[in-house]
Amino acid sequence: MNSNGDAGKQQYLSDEVFDARYFKALDRFDIRLAPTMWVYDNVRASSQVLHVGCGAGMLALLKRKGVTITGVDASKEFALTARRNGYDATFQAGPNSLPFPDQTFDYVVSFGLLGAVTEAEEQLLLAEMRRVLRSGGVSLHSIECTDTVTDKDQTARFLKVFQHVAIEPRYGFCLSAEDFLEPDAHEPKLEADFLDYLRGLSFKERRAFDLAMGYVFSRASDFGVSLPSSIPHVLLKASDAPLGPFYNEHRDRRALFSFPGTGKTENGLCLDRSGEAVFDDGWFQPTLLPPVARWMGKQARVRFRADDVAAIALDLTTQLPDLAEQPLGLEISLNGAKLCAFTLYKYGWLQLWMSVPEAFRSKSNGEFEIELRANRTAQRPADDRELSIAVCNIEIRGQNGLR
Amino acid sequence: MIDEEVETVLREIRERVISRPLAEPTSSGSSPGTNGNQNSQLVATAETSDRISAALARLNAHLTTTARAWDRLPPVVSNRSGTAARIEVWIKARLKVFSRWFTWEQVNFNAAVHHALGETLKALTEQGAVIRSENEALRVEIQTQRDEIDTLRAQLQADAANRKIDLQNQQRETNALLAESRGEMETIRIKSEDQGAELRAKIETSKTEVAERADRIENEQRVCFQQLSLETNEMAVSNDRAQQRVRTLLEEMNERIKHLEDSENRKSRS
C-alpha cells in the first residue's frame, strides 16, 4: 500500500524531502503536488488528519496549517520516511484494520489507494475509514478509475458508506511531463510528436511544464471548470455531513509564503528551514543526502531579512566527476559584492565560514541576498539535472553570535 | 725265418721308442678342471680320453708283440758271422736243451702276462667305452643345460630389455609428471604470489577506502550533527518564544480578570 500505487515513483519520491519547513511557495503550482494542494485547501487549520497509504509523506505540507498528521502504510520504510518528513505519527498497518479508536480524525485522506482494489475490499476500507472519522468528518481521495470501474461506479460505492459524495474528474486534463511519457493503459493516447518534444525537455524545462500544468489545474479548480467525466483520474470527497465547496473549502495560503518563527537560533538565523528565506529557482528540491541539503546548478540565490549579518557559515559538498583533474571554482557574493572565491578539488563536506565586512552590512538596509556561482556542472547517472554543489546549514550570525 | 721275425720285433721296438717322446708331452699337458669352467672340463676330459686311448694303443701294440711270441722259446741266433757264428749257434743249441726247464717256465709266465694284459686291455676298452658314452651323455646334458641356460639367458635378457624399456618409459612418465608437477607448482606459486600481491593491494586499497569512508562518514556525521544542532536550537528558540507568548497572554488575562474584579467591586459598592 502506498499513496499512488506506483512503487517506482514512490521510490523516486522517497529521496525528496516533503518536510513542510523546506517547502518552496512556487511548488504550489507543481502538478505533482496538485492533490496535496487540493487537500491543503480543504482541511481546517489545526485539525486531525489521517493519511491512509501515506507513502513518503506527500501531505507533510499540511503542517504549515498546524494540522496534526498521522500516517499509515503497509511498508515500514514508507512509514519511517513519512515520519522523517514531519508526520506527527506513522504506523505500519494494513488499511483494513486501522490502529485507531472510533471517531479520531477530522479528515481521512488517500492518494491512489482506492481503485486498485476490488469492490469488496474497497467497501471494507471505506467502512474502516468511516469508523475513525469524527462525526461530520470528511474523507478526501484521489482515485484512478479503470475501464471497468468508472467514476459513477465509484460514486455508487461511496454512497453505500457515506451519505454525501462529490466527485470531479481531473488528471487526464493536466498531467506532469513524467505522466505523459509513462501513461497508464487507460489514459488517452497522445500525438507522437508531442511526446517526442516532451522527451527532449531538460529537467528545468520539464519543471516549467509541470508548473504550467499545475497552474492550469489550479485555475480550472478555482474557476470551477467542469471537465468531461471520461477522464479517468478523479478527486472525491465524501462525508456523512453535507459537503462544502469541492475546492478551497478552507483556503488559507498565508503560511505557504511565510512560516514565521522558523529558522531562528540563539546566535542568528538558519536559512535552510526559515520561512523568511526565499530560495530562487537556481536551487533544486531539498534532498536527503543525508543530511537534508539543496543541490544547485551553476548559479543560485537566497534572499532573507536580518538585522545584523556579521558572518555566514555553511556546509557544502559536490559529486562532480574528476574533481582532482578539474577542480570546481566557486564564488560567493553578498548583495552583489564578492565575499569569497575558492577552488574545490576534494570530495567530502567543506565547512565554510565567511566574515562579512562592516561596509557590506551598512549598505544592506536589512535585506540580503547571497549568490553562489559554480564554474561547471554535471549530470549524475539516472539524473538529468545539471548539478554543481549541495549546500546545507546556511547560518547567518550577528555580532552577538560571534562573541 | 727266425731271423726275419727277430728283425721285425726289433723294428717294432724301435718304432715304439721313437713314438714315446711324441706321446709324453700330450700326457703331461694341463691338468683337467683347473679353470673350473665347463669348456675347460670338456677339453680336459677329451685330453684325458686321448691320453687313455694312446695308452691303450701302446698297450695293444705291446700285446701285438707278446701275441707273436708268448708261446715260443727265444730263437737261437747270432750276430756274428762265419765260423764264430756257427760256433756260437752250436753252443747255444747245446745249451738250449739244458735251459729248457726255466725257459718253459718263462714261456708260461709270458703266456700268463700276455693273457692278463689282453684281459686288462679288453676291460679297459670296455671301461673307456662306458666312460666315453657317459662323457657323451654328460656332454649332451651339458649342451642341453647350456641351451636351456642360453634360452633362459635370452629370456632374461629379453625380460631385462623389456623391463629396461618399461623402466625407461616409467622414468620418462615420472619425469614428465615431475616436470608437470613442477610446472603446476610454479604456476601455483606464481599465482599465489600474484594473489598475495593482489590481496595485499586489495587490503591496502580497502584500508585506504575504509579510511576515506571513515573520514567521509565522520565528515557527514559532523554536518548531520550540525544540522541537528541547528534544528534543536531553532526548536528551543521557538519554544522560548511560545512560552513567552503564553506568559504574556496569561499576564494579560490576569490583568483583565483584575480589571473585571475591580469593576465588579466598584459596581457592588456603588
Interface residues (C-beta under 8 A of the other chain):
Chain A: G261 T262 G263 K264 T265 E266 N267 C270 D272 R273 L289 P290 P291 V292 D315 Y347 G348 W349 Q351 C392 N393 E395
Chain B: D215 R216 N219 E220 R222 V223 C224 Q226 Q227 L230 E231 N233 E234 A236 V237 S238 R241
